[in-house]
């Protein structure tokens, strides 16, 4: 099953922040390694440089982000942080985000992708392993990394297609949401 994963622009920063704020406190702790306040999460999102980093998202019904990944570049390496809302887990959302981010990094000449999480974050460790990452667990922390192959015509084409499919998916979901809102407005007007 292919899940459309969209690259988000700076205009979606508030939507990404809303997604992170919708995570239960325990999930925030697993995502960041500690419990963060709403203000700290907002500051984290504000510090993302959308010109150098990438944020990927999967939109659900109503256009809310049900999963998101922040890919931060550092020379020939990139670090990835992933979050998925509880009602959308065990459906391949996290694995799709990691795979999409890895392909994007590969096509930008990044040689190594890594993730850091708490050792108790079994879901993230499983997703890392599904995506071919080596995982090392030590003293409560887990580090996952994978060496990325060089970009090739197939990986570049695959990313282009993934971008187009995600835009198409978003456009369809936008139309459905618009029609839903129009229907609700008409139903409300008919009751008066």
DRENPA-3360 file (N, C-alpha, C; in nm, 2 decimals, always signed):
BEGIN
1 = XXXXXXXX = +0.08/-0.12/+0.00/+0.00/+0.00/+0.00/+0.09/+0.12/+0.00 ~ +0.07/+0.21/-0.10/+0.14/+0.33/-0.10/+0.06/+0.44/-0.03 ~ +0.13/+0.51/+0.06/+0.06/+0.62/+0.13/+0.13/+0.75/+0.08 ~ +0.05/+0.84/+0.02/+0.10/+0.97/-0.03/+0.16/+1.05/+0.08 ~ +0.29/+1.09/+0.07/+0.36/+1.17/+0.16/+0.40/+1.30/+0.09 ~ +0.35/+1.41/+0.15/+0.37/+1.54/+0.09/+0.48/+1.62/+0.15 ~ +0.56/+1.69/+0.07/+0.66/+1.78/+0.13/+0.59/+1.91/+0.17 ~ +0.61/+1.95/+0.29/+0.54/+2.07/+0.34/+0.63/+2.19/+0.32;
9 = XXXXXXXX = +0.57/+2.30/+0.29/+0.64/+2.43/+0.28/+0.62/+2.51/+0.41 ~ +0.69/+2.62/+0.42/+0.69/+2.70/+0.54/+0.55/+2.75/+0.58 ~ +0.46/+2.76/+0.48/+0.32/+2.80/+0.50/+0.25/+2.69/+0.58 ~ +0.30/+2.57/+0.59/+0.24/+2.46/+0.67/+0.30/+2.45/+0.81 ~ +0.38/+2.55/+0.85/+0.44/+2.54/+0.98/+0.34/+2.53/+1.10 ~ +0.24/+2.61/+1.09/+0.13/+2.61/+1.19/+0.06/+2.48/+1.19 ~ +0.04/+2.42/+1.08/-0.03/+2.29/+1.07/+0.06/+2.18/+1.13 ~ +0.19/+2.19/+1.11/+0.29/+2.10/+1.17/+0.29/+2.11/+1.32;
17 = XXXXXXXX = +0.28/+2.24/+1.37/+0.28/+2.27/+1.51/+0.15/+2.21/+1.57 ~ +0.04/+2.23/+1.51/-0.09/+2.17/+1.55/-0.08/+2.02/+1.56 ~ -0.02/+1.96/+1.47/+0.00/+1.81/+1.47/+0.08/+1.77/+1.59 ~ +0.19/+1.84/+1.62/+0.27/+1.80/+1.74/+0.20/+1.83/+1.87 ~ +0.12/+1.93/+1.87/+0.04/+1.97/+1.99/-0.07/+1.87/+2.01 ~ -0.12/+1.80/+1.91/-0.22/+1.70/+1.92/-0.17/+1.57/+1.97 ~ -0.04/+1.55/+1.98/+0.01/+1.43/+2.04/-0.01/+1.42/+2.19 ~ -0.04/+1.31/+2.24/-0.05/+1.29/+2.39/+0.08/+1.32/+2.45;
25 = XXXXXXXX = +0.09/+1.36/+2.58/+0.22/+1.39/+2.64/+0.32/+1.28/+2.63 ~ +0.27/+1.16/+2.65/+0.37/+1.04/+2.64/+0.43/+1.03/+2.50 ~ +0.35/+1.06/+2.40/+0.40/+1.06/+2.26/+0.50/+1.17/+2.24 ~ +0.48/+1.29/+2.30/+0.57/+1.40/+2.29/+0.70/+1.36/+2.35 ~ +0.69/+1.29/+2.47/+0.82/+1.24/+2.54/+0.89/+1.14/+2.45 ~ +0.82/+1.05/+2.39/+0.89/+0.95/+2.30/+0.94/+1.02/+2.18 ~ +0.88/+1.12/+2.12/+0.93/+1.19/+2.00/+1.05/+1.28/+2.03 ~ +1.05/+1.35/+2.14/+1.16/+1.44/+2.17/+1.25/+1.40/+2.28;
33 = XXXXXXXX = +1.22/+1.29/+2.35/+1.31/+1.24/+2.45/+1.27/+1.30/+2.59 ~ +1.18/+1.40/+2.59/+1.14/+1.46/+2.72/+1.00/+1.52/+2.69 ~ +0.93/+1.55/+2.79/+0.80/+1.62/+2.78/+0.82/+1.76/+2.75 ~ +0.76/+1.82/+2.65/+0.77/+1.96/+2.62/+0.64/+2.03/+2.64 ~ +0.65/+2.15/+2.68/+0.53/+2.23/+2.69/+0.48/+2.28/+2.55 ~ +0.36/+2.32/+2.54/+0.31/+2.37/+2.41/+0.40/+2.49/+2.36 ~ +0.45/+2.57/+2.45/+0.54/+2.68/+2.41/+0.67/+2.63/+2.35 ~ +0.72/+2.53/+2.41/+0.85/+2.47/+2.37/+0.83/+2.40/+2.23;
41 = XXXXXXXX = +0.72/+2.34/+2.21/+0.69/+2.28/+2.08/+0.68/+2.39/+1.97 ~ +0.61/+2.50/+2.00/+0.59/+2.61/+1.91/+0.73/+2.67/+1.88 ~ +0.82/+2.68/+1.97/+0.95/+2.74/+1.95/+1.03/+2.64/+1.86 ~ +1.02/+2.51/+1.88/+1.08/+2.41/+1.80/+1.04/+2.43/+1.65 ~ +0.91/+2.44/+1.63/+0.86/+2.45/+1.49/+0.91/+2.59/+1.43 ~ +0.91/+2.69/+1.51/+0.96/+2.82/+1.47/+1.10/+2.82/+1.42 ~ +1.18/+2.74/+1.49/+1.33/+2.73/+1.45/+1.36/+2.65/+1.33 ~ +1.26/+2.58/+1.27/+1.28/+2.50/+1.15/+1.30/+2.59/+1.04;
49 = XXXXXXXX = +1.41/+2.57/+0.97/+1.45/+2.65/+0.85/+1.40/+2.57/+0.73 ~ +1.28/+2.61/+0.67/+1.22/+2.54/+0.56/+1.30/+2.55/+0.43 ~ +1.40/+2.64/+0.43/+1.49/+2.65/+0.31/+1.59/+2.55/+0.31 ~ +1.63/+2.49/+0.43/+1.73/+2.39/+0.44/+1.68/+2.25/+0.48 ~ +1.59/+2.25/+0.58/+1.53/+2.13/+0.63/+1.41/+2.10/+0.55 ~ +1.36/+1.98/+0.57/+1.23/+1.94/+0.50/+1.14/+1.89/+0.61 ~ +1.01/+1.91/+0.59/+0.90/+1.85/+0.67/+0.81/+1.78/+0.58 ~ +0.78/+1.66/+0.61/+0.69/+1.58/+0.53/+0.56/+1.55/+0.61;
57 = XXXXXXXX = +0.45/+1.54/+0.54/+0.33/+1.51/+0.61/+0.23/+1.42/+0.53 ~ +0.15/+1.36/+0.61/+0.04/+1.28/+0.56/-0.09/+1.34/+0.61 ~ -0.17/+1.38/+0.52/-0.30/+1.44/+0.55/-0.41/+1.33/+0.56 ~ -0.49/+1.35/+0.66/-0.61/+1.26/+0.68/-0.73/+1.33/+0.63 ~ -0.84/+1.27/+0.67/-0.97/+1.34/+0.64/-0.97/+1.47/+0.72 ~ -1.03/+1.57/+0.66/-1.04/+1.71/+0.72/-0.91/+1.78/+0.70 ~ -0.81/+1.72/+0.63/-0.68/+1.78/+0.59/-0.59/+1.80/+0.71 ~ -0.62/+1.74/+0.82/-0.53/+1.75/+0.94/-0.41/+1.65/+0.91;
65 = XXXXXXXX = -0.29/+1.69/+0.96/-0.18/+1.60/+0.95/-0.19/+1.49/+1.05 ~ -0.19/+1.36/+1.00/-0.20/+1.25/+1.09/-0.06/+1.19/+1.11 ~ +0.04/+1.23/+1.03/+0.17/+1.19/+1.05/+0.26/+1.29/+0.99 ~ +0.38/+1.31/+1.05/+0.48/+1.41/+1.00/+0.62/+1.37/+1.03 ~ +0.71/+1.42/+0.95/+0.85/+1.39/+0.97/+0.93/+1.51/+0.95 ~ +1.03/+1.54/+1.03/+1.12/+1.66/+1.02/+1.26/+1.60/+0.98 ~ +1.31/+1.64/+0.86/+1.44/+1.59/+0.82/+1.53/+1.71/+0.82 ~ +1.63/+1.71/+0.92/+1.73/+1.81/+0.94/+1.86/+1.77/+0.88;
73 = XXXXXXXX = +1.91/+1.86/+0.79/+2.04/+1.83/+0.71/+2.16/+1.88/+0.79 ~ +2.27/+1.81/+0.78/+2.39/+1.85/+0.84/+2.50/+1.79/+0.75 ~ +2.53/+1.86/+0.65/+2.64/+1.82/+0.55/+2.59/+1.69/+0.48 ~ +2.67/+1.58/+0.49/+2.64/+1.46/+0.43/+2.56/+1.37/+0.51 ~ +2.50/+1.42/+0.62/+2.41/+1.34/+0.71/+2.28/+1.42/+0.73 ~ +2.18/+1.34/+0.77/+2.05/+1.40/+0.80/+1.99/+1.33/+0.92 ~ +1.92/+1.40/+1.01/+1.85/+1.34/+1.12/+1.70/+1.35/+1.09 ~ +1.63/+1.25/+1.13/+1.49/+1.24/+1.11/+1.42/+1.22/+1.24;
81 = XXXXXXXX = +1.31/+1.30/+1.26/+1.22/+1.28/+1.37/+1.08/+1.26/+1.31 ~ +1.01/+1.16/+1.36/+0.88/+1.12/+1.31/+0.77/+1.12/+1.42 ~ +0.65/+1.15/+1.38/+0.54/+1.15/+1.48/+0.41/+1.11/+1.40 ~ +0.33/+1.02/+1.47/+0.20/+0.98/+1.41/+0.10/+0.98/+1.52 ~ -0.02/+1.04/+1.48/-0.13/+1.05/+1.58/-0.17/+0.91/+1.62 ~ -0.21/+0.89/+1.74/-0.25/+0.75/+1.79/-0.35/+0.68/+1.70 ~ -0.45/+0.74/+1.65/-0.56/+0.68/+1.57/-0.51/+0.63/+1.44 ~ -0.39/+0.66/+1.40/-0.34/+0.63/+1.26/-0.22/+0.54/+1.27;
89 = XXXXXXXX = -0.19/+0.49/+1.38/-0.07/+0.40/+1.39/-0.10/+0.26/+1.34 ~ +0.00/+0.18/+1.32/-0.01/+0.04/+1.27/-0.08/+0.04/+1.13 ~ -0.06/+0.14/+1.05/-0.12/+0.15/+0.92/-0.02/+0.18/+0.81 ~ +0.11/+0.18/+0.85/+0.22/+0.21/+0.76/+0.25/+0.36/+0.75 ~ +0.19/+0.44/+0.83/+0.22/+0.59/+0.82/+0.36/+0.62/+0.85 ~ +0.41/+0.57/+0.96/+0.55/+0.60/+1.01/+0.65/+0.55/+0.91 ~ +0.63/+0.42/+0.86/+0.72/+0.37/+0.77/+0.72/+0.44/+0.63 ~ +0.60/+0.49/+0.59/+0.60/+0.57/+0.47/+0.67/+0.70/+0.48;
97 = XXXXXXXX = +0.66/+0.76/+0.60/+0.73/+0.89/+0.62/+0.88/+0.87/+0.62 ~ +0.93/+0.76/+0.69/+1.07/+0.73/+0.69/+1.13/+0.70/+0.55 ~ +1.05/+0.62/+0.47/+1.10/+0.58/+0.34/+1.10/+0.71/+0.25 ~ +1.00/+0.79/+0.26/+1.00/+0.91/+0.17/+1.11/+1.01/+0.21 ~ +1.14/+1.03/+0.34/+1.24/+1.11/+0.38/+1.38/+1.06/+0.34 ~ +1.40/+0.93/+0.35/+1.52/+0.86/+0.31/+1.55/+0.88/+0.16 ~ +1.45/+0.87/+0.08/+1.46/+0.89/-0.06/+1.50/+1.03/-0.10 ~ +1.43/+1.12/-0.03/+1.46/+1.27/-0.05/+1.60/+1.30/-0.01;
105 = XXXXXXXX = +1.65/+1.25/+0.11/+1.78/+1.27/+0.15/+1.88/+1.21/+0.05 ~ +1.86/+1.09/+0.01/+1.95/+1.02/-0.09/+1.96/+1.11/-0.22 ~ +1.85/+1.17/-0.26/+1.86/+1.25/-0.39/+1.92/+1.38/-0.36 ~ +1.95/+1.42/-0.24/+2.02/+1.54/-0.21/+2.17/+1.51/-0.17 ~ +2.22/+1.40/-0.20/+2.36/+1.36/-0.18/+2.39/+1.34/-0.03 ~ +2.29/+1.31/+0.05/+2.31/+1.28/+0.19/+2.36/+1.13/+0.19 ~ +2.46/+1.10/+0.26/+2.52/+0.97/+0.27/+2.47/+0.89/+0.39 ~ +2.43/+0.96/+0.50/+2.38/+0.88/+0.61/+2.26/+0.95/+0.67;
113 = XXXXXXXX = +2.16/+0.86/+0.70/+2.04/+0.91/+0.76/+2.03/+0.84/+0.90 ~ +2.00/+0.92/+1.00/+2.00/+0.87/+1.14/+1.88/+0.92/+1.22 ~ +1.84/+0.84/+1.32/+1.73/+0.88/+1.41/+1.78/+0.85/+1.55 ~ +1.73/+0.93/+1.64/+1.76/+0.90/+1.78/+1.63/+0.90/+1.85 ~ +1.61/+0.80/+1.94/+1.49/+0.79/+2.02/+1.52/+0.72/+2.15 ~ +1.42/+0.71/+2.23/+1.43/+0.64/+2.36/+1.42/+0.49/+2.33 ~ +1.50/+0.41/+2.40/+1.50/+0.27/+2.38/+1.36/+0.20/+2.40 ~ +1.28/+0.27/+2.48/+1.14/+0.21/+2.50/+1.05/+0.24/+2.38;
121 = XXXXXXXX = +1.09/+0.32/+2.29/+1.01/+0.35/+2.17/+1.01/+0.24/+2.07 ~ +0.94/+0.13/+2.11/+0.95/+0.01/+2.02/+0.89/+0.03/+1.88 ~ +0.79/+0.11/+1.87/+0.73/+0.14/+1.74/+0.83/+0.21/+1.65 ~ +0.90/+0.31/+1.70/+1.00/+0.38/+1.61/+1.12/+0.28/+1.58 ~ +1.16/+0.20/+1.67/+1.27/+0.11/+1.65/+1.23/+0.01/+1.54 ~ +1.10/-0.04/+1.54/+1.05/-0.13/+1.44/+1.05/-0.07/+1.31 ~ +1.00/+0.06/+1.30/+0.99/+0.13/+1.17/+1.13/+0.15/+1.12 ~ +1.23/+0.18/+1.20/+1.37/+0.20/+1.16/+1.42/+0.07/+1.10;
129 = XXXXXXXX = +1.39/-0.04/+1.16/+1.44/-0.17/+1.11/+1.37/-0.20/+0.98 ~ +1.24/-0.17/+0.97/+1.16/-0.20/+0.84/+1.23/-0.12/+0.73 ~ +1.28/-0.01/+0.76/+1.35/+0.08/+0.65/+1.50/+0.05/+0.64 ~ +1.54/-0.06/+0.69/+1.68/-0.10/+0.67/+1.78/-0.03/+0.75 ~ +1.74/+0.03/+0.86/+1.83/+0.10/+0.95/+1.89/+0.01/+1.05 ~ +2.02/+0.02/+1.08/+2.08/-0.05/+1.19/+2.05/+0.03/+1.32 ~ +2.01/-0.05/+1.42/+1.97/+0.01/+1.55/+2.06/-0.03/+1.66 ~ +2.11/+0.06/+1.74/+2.20/+0.04/+1.85/+2.13/+0.09/+1.97;
137 = XXXXXXXX = +2.11/+0.00/+2.07/+2.04/+0.04/+2.19/+2.14/+0.04/+2.31 ~ +2.15/+0.16/+2.38/+2.24/+0.17/+2.49/+2.19/+0.27/+2.59 ~ +2.19/+0.23/+2.72/+2.16/+0.31/+2.83/+2.03/+0.39/+2.81 ~ +1.93/+0.33/+2.77/+1.80/+0.40/+2.76/+1.77/+0.47/+2.63 ~ +1.87/+0.48/+2.54/+1.86/+0.55/+2.41/+1.88/+0.45/+2.30 ~ +1.82/+0.48/+2.19/+1.84/+0.40/+2.07/+1.88/+0.50/+1.95 ~ +1.98/+0.46/+1.88/+2.03/+0.53/+1.77/+2.01/+0.44/+1.65 ~ +1.95/+0.49/+1.54/+1.93/+0.41/+1.42/+2.00/+0.49/+1.31;
145 = XXXXXXXX = +2.07/+0.42/+1.22/+2.13/+0.49/+1.10/+2.13/+0.39/+0.98 ~ +2.14/+0.45/+0.87/+2.15/+0.38/+0.74/+2.24/+0.46/+0.65 ~ +2.33/+0.39/+0.58/+2.40/+0.45/+0.47/+2.32/+0.45/+0.35 ~ +2.30/+0.57/+0.29/+2.22/+0.58/+0.17/+2.30/+0.56/+0.04 ~ +2.25/+0.49/-0.05/+2.32/+0.48/-0.18/+2.31/+0.61/-0.26 ~ +2.40/+0.63/-0.35/+2.39/+0.76/-0.43/+2.26/+0.76/-0.51 ~ +2.22/+0.88/-0.54/+2.10/+0.90/-0.62/+2.13/+0.84/-0.76 ~ +2.02/+0.80/-0.82/+2.03/+0.75/-0.96/+1.90/+0.79/-1.03;
153 = XXXXXXXX = +1.89/+0.77/-1.16/+1.77/+0.82/-1.24/+1.64/+0.76/-1.18 ~ +1.65/+0.64/-1.13/+1.53/+0.57/-1.08/+1.48/+0.64/-0.95 ~ +1.58/+0.67/-0.86/+1.54/+0.74/-0.73/+1.49/+0.88/-0.76 ~ +1.55/+0.95/-0.85/+1.50/+1.08/-0.89/+1.36/+1.08/-0.94 ~ +1.34/+0.98/-1.03/+1.20/+0.97/-1.09/+1.10/+0.93/-0.99 ~ +1.14/+0.84/-0.90/+1.05/+0.79/-0.80/+1.01/+0.91/-0.71 ~ +1.10/+1.00/-0.67/+1.07/+1.11/-0.59/+0.98/+1.21/-0.66 ~ +1.00/+1.23/-0.79/+0.92/+1.32/-0.87/+0.77/+1.27/-0.87;
161 = XXXXXXXX = +0.76/+1.14/-0.89/+0.63/+1.08/-0.90/+0.56/+1.08/-0.76 ~ +0.64/+1.06/-0.65/+0.58/+1.07/-0.52/+0.53/+1.21/-0.49 ~ +0.61/+1.31/-0.53/+0.56/+1.45/-0.51/+0.43/+1.48/-0.58 ~ +0.42/+1.43/-0.70/+0.30/+1.45/-0.78/+0.18/+1.38/-0.72 ~ +0.20/+1.26/-0.68/+0.09/+1.18/-0.62/+0.04/+1.24/-0.49 ~ +0.14/+1.29/-0.41/+0.10/+1.36/-0.29/+0.02/+1.48/-0.31 ~ +0.06/+1.56/-0.41/-0.02/+1.68/-0.45/-0.16/+1.65/-0.50 ~ -0.17/+1.54/-0.58/-0.30/+1.50/-0.63/-0.38/+1.45/-0.52;
169 = XXXXXXXX = -0.33/+1.37/-0.42/-0.40/+1.33/-0.31/-0.45/+1.44/-0.22 ~ -0.37/+1.54/-0.20/-0.41/+1.66/-0.12/-0.52/+1.74/-0.20 ~ -0.51/+1.75/-0.33/-0.61/+1.82/-0.40/-0.75/+1.75/-0.39 ~ -0.74/+1.62/-0.40/-0.87/+1.55/-0.39/-0.93/+1.56/-0.25 ~ -0.84/+1.55/-0.15/-0.89/+1.56/-0.01/-0.94/+1.71/+0.02 ~ -0.88/+1.81/-0.05/-0.92/+1.94/-0.03/-1.06/+1.96/-0.09 ~ -1.09/+1.90/-0.21/-1.22/+1.91/-0.27/-1.32/+1.84/-0.19 ~ -1.29/+1.73/-0.14/-1.39/+1.65/-0.05/-1.42/+1.74/+0.07;
177 = XXXXXXXX = -1.32/+1.80/+0.14/-1.34/+1.88/+0.25/-1.42/+2.00/+0.22 ~ -1.40/+2.06/+0.11/-1.48/+2.18/+0.06/-1.62/+2.14/+0.04 ~ -1.65/+2.03/-0.02/-1.78/+1.98/-0.05/-1.85/+1.95/+0.09 ~ -1.78/+1.89/+0.18/-1.84/+1.86/+0.31/-1.88/+1.99/+0.38 ~ -1.79/+2.09/+0.38/-1.83/+2.22/+0.44/-1.95/+2.29/+0.37 ~ -1.95/+2.28/+0.24/-2.06/+2.34/+0.17/-2.19/+2.27/+0.21 ~ -2.18/+2.13/+0.21/-2.30/+2.05/+0.25/-2.35/+2.09/+0.39 ~ -2.26/+2.10/+0.48/-2.29/+2.14/+0.62/-2.36/+2.28/+0.62;
185 = XXXXXXXX = -2.30/+2.37/+0.55/-2.35/+2.51/+0.54/-2.50/+2.51/+0.49 ~ -2.52/+2.43/+0.38/-2.65/+2.42/+0.32/-2.75/+2.36/+0.41 ~ -2.70/+2.25/+0.48/-2.79/+2.18/+0.57/-2.83/+2.28/+0.69 ~ -2.73/+2.36/+0.73/-2.76/+2.45/+0.84/-2.85/+2.56/+0.80 ~ -2.84/+2.61/+0.67/-2.93/+2.71/+0.62/-3.07/+2.66/+0.60 ~ -3.08/+2.53/+0.57/-3.21/+2.47/+0.54/-3.29/+2.45/+0.67 ~ -3.23/+2.46/+0.79/-3.29/+2.44/+0.92/-3.35/+2.57/+0.97 ~ -3.31/+2.68/+0.91/-3.36/+2.81/+0.96/-3.50/+2.84/+0.91;
% end
